[in-house]
Amino acid sequence: MIIVGEKLNSSVPATLKAFNEGDEGYLVELIKCQQQGGADFLDINTSICGENELEKMLWAISLVKEHSNCGIMIDSPSPAVVKRAIEECGGRDVIINSVTLYDRFEELAPVAKEKGAGLVCLPIGKSGVPESLEERVDNVKALVSKAKGFGLDLGKVYIDVLVQALSVGDNNGKVALDTIRATKRLFPEVKTIGGISNVSFGLPKRKFVNMAFLAAAVEAGIDSCIMDVTSLDMRAVMAAATAVAGRDEFCLGYIDFTRGIE
């Protein structure tokens, strides 16, 4: 399982405040806490910083490199920001987040190939996020075909399963889980990824929904989770769900996790 820490994202009010105010101490603490929580990569998104997006992105990358050993997920809607930012990530594993069938793919797939970076691909068509599993699967097939056409290593292609809020659609959780299963069945070498916390947006006591969805996603076969690794509850669910799903030989990962808590 590839764990991506979600906290260095400008959509989080406290993180945005730290970016805008230049609060290095706060950001360094977020970086260290996420590494201690087991993050393999740290997602960095400064898009809400407006015209300062690139400046704040480069600053955050420098802090991650100085204060952690984590890989870096460059999360930006701007190909120009991604291209500049990836030059600052030397020595670290990188995932580019993200492209769609019709947006940014042609600009960023060559960058991912040249740099050996992972590439998050959203199965979104011209009409937006598909509601049906069938349309999502068609888009996944098209994305994988495009990735092959660019000569990408399919082991570094991440299909985002488009986790959407249950508060706006009763079926959103199930469709995301079915997208995981369908993608892994069709393309075992391709990775699946999802933002776990998206599922609970707009609901009270969000962590309970996040925990339930995380367990279900692990059982469905998800390869990478963008999640709150600073939460002991979420880490516990990850460890236990991985063991229950038969993805933890002799439960060694779970046993190791329990040794670190009281």
C-alpha positions in Angstrom: 0.0 0.0 0.0 1.3 3.4 -0.9 0.2 6.0 1.6 0.0 9.7 0.6 -0.4 12.3 3.4 -3.1 14.8 2.6 -2.4 17.6 5.0 -0.1 19.9 2.9 -3.1 21.0 0.8 -4.3 24.6 0.5 -7.9 23.4 0.6 -7.4 22.8 4.3 -8.0 26.1 6.0 -5.3 25.9 8.6 -2.8 24.8 5.9 -3.8 27.7 3.6 -3.4 30.1 6.5 0.2 28.7 7.1 1.0 29.1 3.4 -0.3 32.6 3.1 1.4 33.7 6.4 4.7 32.0 5.8 4.3 29.9 8.9 7.2 27.6 8.4 7.0 26.0 11.9 3.4 24.9 11.3 4.2 23.3 7.9 7.4 21.6 9.2 5.3 20.0 12.0 2.8 18.8 9.5 5.6 17.3 7.4 7.1 15.5 10.4 3.8 14.2 11.8 2.9 12.8 8.4 6.2 11.0 8.0 5.9 9.6 11.5 2.4 8.4 10.6 3.8 6.3 7.8 3.3 8.5 4.7 5.3 7.3 1.7 4.5 10.5 -0.2 3.3 14.0 0.8 0.7 15.7 -1.4 1.5 19.3 -1.9 -1.2 21.5 -3.3 -0.9 25.3 -3.2 -3.5 26.1 -5.9 -5.7 28.1 -3.6 -2.8 30.5 -3.0 -3.6 32.1 -6.3 -0.8 34.0 -8.0 1.6 32.7 -5.3 0.9 29.1 -6.2 4.3 28.4 -7.7 6.3 30.3 -5.0 4.5 28.4 -2.2 4.8 25.1 -4.0 8.6 25.5 -4.4 8.8 26.5 -0.7 6.8 23.5 0.4 9.0 21.2 -1.6 12.1 22.6 -0.1 10.7 22.0 3.4 9.6 18.4 2.6 13.1 17.7 1.3 14.8 19.2 4.4 12.5 17.7 7.0 11.5 14.3 5.7 12.4 11.4 3.5 9.0 11.2 1.9 8.3 11.2 -1.8 6.5 14.2 -3.2 3.1 14.4 -4.9 2.9 17.5 -7.0 -0.8 18.4 -7.0 -1.7 21.3 -9.3 -4.1 22.0 -12.1 -1.3 24.0 -13.8 1.1 22.1 -16.1 3.5 25.1 -15.9 3.6 24.8 -12.1 4.1 21.0 -12.3 6.9 21.3 -14.8 8.8 23.9 -12.7 8.1 22.1 -9.4 9.4 18.7 -10.6 12.8 20.2 -11.3 13.1 20.9 -7.5 12.3 17.3 -6.5 15.7 15.8 -7.4 16.5 12.7 -5.4 12.8 12.1 -4.4 10.2 9.8 -5.9 7.5 11.9 -7.5 3.9 11.5 -8.5 2.1 14.1 -10.7 -1.5 14.8 -9.7 -3.3 14.9 -12.1 -4.5 14.6 -15.8 -7.7 13.6 -17.5 -8.5 12.2 -20.9 -8.9 15.7 -22.4 -7.0 17.9 -20.0 -3.2 18.1 -19.4 -2.4 14.6 -20.5 -0.4 15.6 -23.6 1.5 18.2 -21.6 2.4 16.1 -18.6 2.7 12.5 -19.8 6.0 13.3 -21.5 7.2 14.9 -18.2 6.2 11.9 -16.2 8.1 9.6 -18.7 11.2 11.7 -18.7 11.4 12.0 -15.0 10.3 8.5 -14.1 7.4 10.0 -12.1 4.0 8.5 -11.3 1.0 10.0 -13.1 -2.5 10.2 -11.5 -5.1 9.9 -14.2 -8.8 10.8 -13.6 -11.3 8.9 -15.7 -13.3 12.1 -16.4 -14.8 12.6 -19.8 -15.9 15.7 -21.7 -19.2 15.7 -19.7 -17.5 15.6 -16.3 -17.4 13.0 -13.6 -19.2 9.8 -14.8 -22.0 8.7 -12.6 -22.1 5.1 -13.9 -19.5 2.4 -13.5 -19.7 1.5 -17.2 -18.7 5.0 -18.3 -15.9 5.1 -15.8 -14.5 1.8 -17.0 -14.6 3.1 -20.6 -12.6 6.1 -19.6 -10.2 4.0 -17.7 -9.6 1.9 -20.8 -9.0 5.0 -22.8 -6.6 6.4 -20.3 -4.6 3.2 -20.2 -4.5 3.2 -24.0 -3.2 6.8 -24.0 -0.6 5.9 -21.4 0.7 3.1 -23.5 0.8 5.4 -26.5 3.1 7.7 -24.6 5.3 4.8 -23.5 4.5 5.2 -19.8 5.4 2.5 -17.3 1.9 1.2 -16.4 3.2 0.4 -12.9 3.5 4.2 -12.4 0.0 5.0 -13.8 -2.4 5.7 -11.0 -6.1 5.6 -11.8 -8.0 7.9 -9.5 -11.2 6.1 -8.6 -13.1 9.5 -8.1 -14.2 9.2 -4.5 -17.1 11.6 -4.1 -19.2 12.7 -1.1 -22.0 10.5 0.1 -23.8 13.6 1.2 -24.6 14.4 -2.5 -25.1 10.9 -3.7 -26.0 7.7 -1.9 -24.2 5.5 -4.4 -20.9 7.5 -4.6 -19.0 5.2 -2.2 -20.1 2.0 -3.9 -19.3 3.3 -7.4 -15.8 4.3 -6.3 -15.3 0.8 -4.7 -16.6 -0.9 -7.9 -14.1 1.3 -9.9 -11.3 -0.1 -7.9 -12.3 -3.7 -8.5 -13.0 -3.2 -12.2 -9.7 -1.4 -12.8 -7.6 -4.1 -11.0 -9.5 -6.8 -12.9 -8.8 -5.3 -16.3 -5.3 -3.9 -15.6 -3.6 -5.6 -12.7 -0.4 -3.7 -13.3 -2.0 -0.3 -13.1 -2.4 1.3 -9.7 -5.6 2.7 -8.2 -5.7 5.7 -5.9 -8.3 7.7 -4.1 -8.8 10.5 -1.7 -10.4 8.8 1.3 -11.6 11.9 3.1 -13.7 13.0 0.1 -16.3 10.4 0.9 -17.4 12.2 4.1 -17.5 15.8 3.0 -20.6 17.5 4.3 -21.4 14.8 6.9 -21.1 15.0 10.7 -18.5 13.0 12.6 -16.6 12.5 9.4 -13.9 10.2 10.7 -16.4 7.4 11.2 -17.3 7.4 7.5 -13.7 7.8 6.5 -12.7 4.7 8.5 -15.5 2.6 7.1 -14.7 3.6 3.5 -11.0 3.0 4.0 -11.6 -0.5 5.2 -13.8 -1.2 2.2 -11.3 0.3 -0.2 -8.5 -1.9 1.2 -10.7 -5.0 0.7 -11.6 -3.9 -2.8 -7.9 -3.8 -3.7 -6.9 -0.1 -3.7 -3.2 0.4 -4.2 -2.7 3.9 -2.8 -4.7 6.1 -0.4 -4.5 9.8 0.0 -5.5 10.1 3.7 -5.0 11.7 7.1 -2.0 9.7 8.4 -1.8 11.9 11.5 -5.0 10.1 12.8 -4.3 7.0 14.9 -7.8 5.8 14.2 -7.1 5.9 10.4 -3.7 4.2 10.8 -5.3 1.5 12.9 -8.0 0.8 10.3 -5.4 0.6 7.6 -3.4 -1.9 9.5 -6.3 -4.1 10.6 -8.1 -3.9 7.2 -4.9 -4.9 5.3 -4.6 -8.0 7.5 -8.3 -8.9 7.2 -8.2 -8.5 3.4 -5.3 -11.0 3.2 -2.8 -8.4 2.2 -0.5 -8.7 5.2 1.4 -12.0 5.4 1.2 -13.6 8.8 -0.3 -10.3 10.0 3.2 -9.0 10.5 2.3 -5.4 9.5 -0.6 -5.4 12.0 1.5 -6.8 14.8 4.3 -4.2 14.1 1.7 -1.5 14.2 0.2 -2.6 17.6 3.7 -2.6 19.1 3.9 1.2 18.5 0.7 2.0 20.4 -0.5 1.5 24.0 
